[in-house]
Amino acid sequence: MAEVKNTKEAPIRVIAGTFPAACGDYAKKLKDRLEEAGMKDFKVEPAKDMPGYIMVSAERGSRAEAEQLIEQAAAKKIRLSM
């Protein structure tokens, strides 16, 4: 029997920062700074597999889209990662 491979790429998460949950104000300020720079789809949410931490991140459909977002942020002197 032939194996069916999933050709659909999983969403790529672009991360601006990860903080302890007690630093929610700092994470919100980072999200606001990103919005001012024109990057509106970042969210503050619990960090996956890291209890007690939150992260400021956005999802992109492909690696190319994620790299484009990182380059756009770098031009504005904002550091992002995948």
C-alpha positions, -999 to 999 in steps of 0.1 A, spaced: 0 0 0 14 34 -9 21 59 18 4 93 15 28 121 24 16 154 37 28 181 13 12 209 32 37 230 51 30 236 88 27 273 98 59 289 108 60 309 140 79 342 140 89 352 175 96 387 188 102 376 224 95 352 252 91 364 288 81 351 322 43 355 327 50 382 353 64 404 325 30 408 307 33 446 306 67 444 289 53 419 263 23 441 256 47 471 251 67 450 226 35 441 208 24 478 207 59 487 193 55 461 166 21 475 157 35 510 154 61 497 130 33 483 108 34 447 119 -2 442 131 -7 405 134 15 398 165 -1 383 196 8 379 232 0 343 241 12 315 264 44 299 252 40 264 239 57 237 261 70 264 285 47 267 316 48 301 332 61 319 301 44 341 274 55 350 240 50 377 214 46 359 180 29 357 147 23 328 123 31 327 86 20 301 61 54 294 47 91 298 54 94 324 26 67 346 42 84 343 76 117 353 62 101 383 44 86 394 78 120 391 95 136 412 67 109 438 70 115 440 107 153 441 103 149 472 81 132 489 110 158 477 135 136 451 151 149 416 158 127 386 151 134 349 148 117 317 137 
